[in-house]
Amino acid sequence: MNILLKHVLERLVRVGSLKVTGPKGTTHKFGDGSGEPVHIHIKTMHAERAISFDPMLAVPEAYMDGELDVIEGGVLGLMRIAFQNMGSSGIDVTWSKAIEGLRHAFRRLQQVNTAARSRRNVQRHYDLSGELYKLFLDEDMQYSCAYFEQPDMTLDEAQLAKKRHIAAKLRLKAGQTVLDIGSGWGGLGLYLAKAFDVDVQGVTLSTEQHGVSTDRAHAMGLQDRVHFDIKDYRALNERFDRIVSVGMFEHVGVNHYRTFFDKAATLLKPDGVMLLHTIGRSGVPWATSAFIRKYIFPGGYVPALSEVMPAIEKSGLVVTDIEILRLHYADTLKHWGERFAANRDKAKAIYDERFCRMWEFYLAASEAAFRWQDLVIFQFQIAKKNDTLPTTRDYIAKCEKALELRDIGHREPAAPARAKPTRRKKVE
């Protein structure tokens, strides 16, 4: 192991049990020996040098390329040790800290998300094969944080609970119009239309998602109530009673927050309500993970609360409620990771081994960030006026309960056992 990497690991890993086998077969131990052990093998000198200077990018790249293997503890265990030691004394003197500081300083240059660039960024991720997403998402294809009302919920149950939670905060009434910004595979918009008899306009920049969601609307007989378009939200001019946006704000970019909320203000009717569900940071603003930005979500950014609130205030909108969902996304990602692992051979048949290793690292590292770093979910409830919604939160729970009873009642009953045909007596 080269001297620089050994020095970095000695200063960084104070807690935990990490073993690193280098390209020459020598193994070194780091940490205090506590917790679940993790053992990695750096196979090449190239990977060892790269990790020495930029571990946050070079480790996932080496893993993707097969130049690094996790022999014991898995990627999740490796990221646990990394994140749990980030606050240890000594990290400030590493090359990694300096590089991450530069990424933070230049983060605005990485997020000039014009309409054309936003479309390209979305295509990089969301226009992957729909068959890939079916391998690890729930039945309704919800590609965002689920809501685990009970810890023993299945993924499908928790995603349904998420839709109820969001719907309740929108305070919907029959006949209203709803805009879904970043409508994904259409599940939320279709749920709102069916549950509340509202008209939904969904917009996405993904050709793949648009095709799936449109087909689903026709299959459910809701094509007259739910419409999906390939369109940037900035190109819209209609006005809506309600706006909902789930998992899209992470792609807006800090440079465009004012534009986003100014546009929302013009799209909402005077008594309008908006529910924004987004990944956020409970800590201070920081740069997007270099690995995530380069390979998973180009142009993406996870904001701190202090970066979002000023843009809302300047738009003239009123924040009526903020909820912070902690650990719900960690549990969601755990389910996704387990499902992906169970279907890994199918994913490899769609893409290749390198893609599978990239996706494994993405899911595990994301789960770790929600468990041991500062990532959370923000749910902003926003209105045009401060008297549009009730002054207490009781209505949210009441609506969720009513929706739960409705969802149970609308589940397809089990097919009855087919009765055996009776033999007719032969007429003489």
Stockholm file with secondary structure:
# STOCKHOLM 1.0

chainA/1-428         MNILLKHVLERLVRVGSLKVTGPKGTTHKFGDGSGEPVHIHIKTMHAERAISFDPMLAVPEAYMDGELDVIEGGVLGLMRIAFQNMGSSGIDVTWSKAIEGLRHAFRRLQQVNTAARSRRNVQRHYDLSGELYKLFLDEDMQYSCAYFEQPDMTLDEAQLAKKRHIAAKLRLKAGQTVLDIGSGWGGLGLYLAKAFDVDVQGVTLSTEQHGVSTDRAHAMGLQDRVHFDIKDYRALNERFDRIVSVGMFEHVGVNHYRTFFDKAATLLKPDGVMLLHTIGRSGVPWATSAFIRKYIFPGGYVPALSEVMPAIEKSGLVVTDIEILRLHYADTLKHWGERFAANRDKAKAIYDERFCRMWEFYLAASEAAFRWQDLVIFQFQIAKKNDTLPTTRDYIAKCEKALELRDIGHREPAAPARAKPTRRKKVE
#=GR chainA/1-428 SS CCHHHHHHHHHHCCSSCEEEECTTSCEEEESCSCSSCEEEEECCHHHHHHHHHCHHHHHHHHHHTTSEEEEESHHHHHHHHHHHTTTSTTGGGSHHHHHHHHHHHTTTGGGCCCHHHHHHHHHHHHTSCHHHHHTTSCTTCCCSCCCCSSTTCCHHHHHHHHHHHHHHHHTCCTTCEEEEESCTTSHHHHHHHHHHCCEEEEEESCHHHHHHHHHHHHHTTCTTTEEEEECCGGGCCCCEEEEEEESCGGGTCGGGHHHHHHHHHHHEEEEEEEEEEEEEESSSCCCCCHHIIIIICTTCCCCBHHHHHHHHHHHTCEEEEEEEECSHHHHHHHHHHHHHHHTHHHHHHHSCHHHHHHHHHHHHHHHHHHHHSSEEEEEEEEESSTTSSCSSSHHHHHHHHHHHHHHHHTSCCCCCCCCCCCCCCCCC
#=GC SS_cons         CCHHHHHHHHHHCCSSCEEEECTTSCEEEESCSCSSCEEEEECCHHHHHHHHHCHHHHHHHHHHTTSEEEEESHHHHHHHHHHHTTTSTTGGGSHHHHHHHHHHHTTTGGGCCCHHHHHHHHHHHHTSCHHHHHTTSCTTCCCSCCCCSSTTCCHHHHHHHHHHHHHHHHTCCTTCEEEEESCTTSHHHHHHHHHHCCEEEEEESCHHHHHHHHHHHHHTTCTTTEEEEECCGGGCCCCEEEEEEESCGGGTCGGGHHHHHHHHHHHEEEEEEEEEEEEEESSSCCCCCHHIIIIICTTCCCCBHHHHHHHHHHHTCEEEEEEEECSHHHHHHHHHHHHHHHTHHHHHHHSCHHHHHHHHHHHHHHHHHHHHSSEEEEEEEEESSTTSSCSSSHHHHHHHHHHHHHHHHTSCCCCCCCCCCCCCCCCC
//
